[in-house]
Amino acid sequence: MNQFRIREKFIPYNLPNLTDQEVNAVIDTLKSSWIAKGPRTVKFEQQFAQFVGAKHAIATNSGTAALHLALLSKGIGSGDEVITTPNTFASTANTIIHVGAKPVFADIDYRTGCIDPSEIEKKITPRTKAIVPVHYSGQVCDLDQIYEIADKYSLFVSEDAAHALGSYYKGKTIGNHTKGTASYSFYATKNLTTGEGGMLVTDDDEIDAKARIWAGQGMSQNAWNRYSKDGKWQYDICEPGFKYNMFDIQAALGLVQLSRMNKMQAKRKKIAEKYQNEFSRIDAVEPPYIPDYTIHSWHLYIIRIVPELLTINRDRFIIELNKRNIGTSVHFIPVTSMSYYQKRYGFKKEDFPNTEKNYERIISLPLYPSLSDEETDYIIDAVRNIVEEYHK
Ligand SMILES: Cc1ncc(COP(=O)(O)O)c(C=O)c1O
């Protein structure tokens, strides 16, 4: 067995990548006195739309808000069904309930962790109005198959792209002239962060116009600048809207992060490639599978343990990593196993066999631009050490 020495300093699971540029941009915004939604938010929307290749981008105060706006703007509501994946964060499904619709879950393709298009088709009923696929971990869904089903049954597609900034499907960025919408998250752990924040992108003029109204308290016109010299004080409320807009302190961060995005992505890629290379040589762990059509954003690096070859389960594996001073996470505890969803809809584990099998095996390892070579090597050695210690 290899000699393994536990390091003294804990490696956190995630760290945001912030430089003096971000700090100065926030200070400049504070000094400018325009701290609510204003010119920086508008500029961030324009630059983000350009970055992903979308006609419109609507900046929001969370990824959850962007997902909610997508469904609201398409008029999805009471009596409708929306198909999504159990292998996601709660907000993907919660927002379906927020518009009054019923979330219907389709199991994942075990290889990718993303929703399985053939399972989607099995769940379609006359009430189905939309599909919310999740580009899980930065892996991308098979969009051609999903949009083919959507066209066949006249369904709207709201892509949950919370993990997918930096991902490509068949050479195109996610959100690039999509036929539906894509919703991004800029939460602190994401590849681009504004602390909290999100963005809805679409090429559809009507969705854009409606989403802006829903995001701004239902005001009839873009009223963010009503306090400027040329602003108009009159407005109407034409929907019972939400307070979902981003503000300029967040956008100041976002603009700098966007300008540094390619550099940050290159670092993630380098670390992920090392992980892929090393973990593919350890029999009791599986590195992520990457289909030909995917360029992964490497938002999350998720290994699966192979319990058949180990004397410990996933939970114990996490404890062993923690003992070796490595922070981890699990993406995701299936939404369908959460108490609210179980009580309201009566889901059972057996309903989603691939999601449950995936859940029992997954561990998200640290992956962020400031993770050093030494830390990356240490994490690989620690995984190898645990496997050697607990191999059957
Ligand atoms: C798959 C997925 N969708 C949506 C969200 C919601 O994003 P936010 O936290 O910005 O509301 C998250 C958050 O982590 C997520 O992981």
The ligand as an ORCA input file, in Angstrom:
! r2SCAN-3c Opt
* xyz 0 1
  C     -29.549     22.392    -11.460
  C     -29.851     23.679    -10.745
  N     -30.904     24.401    -11.155
  C     -31.230     25.560    -10.563
  C     -30.490     26.060     -9.527
  C     -30.915     27.335     -8.870
  O     -29.994     28.357     -8.966
  P     -29.969     29.522     -7.882
  O     -29.340     28.985     -6.643
  O     -29.138     30.586     -8.533
  O     -31.359     29.958     -7.665
  C     -29.390     25.345     -9.053
  C     -28.587     25.860     -7.957
  O     -27.560     25.404     -7.581
  C     -29.060     24.129     -9.677
  O     -28.012     23.389     -9.268
*
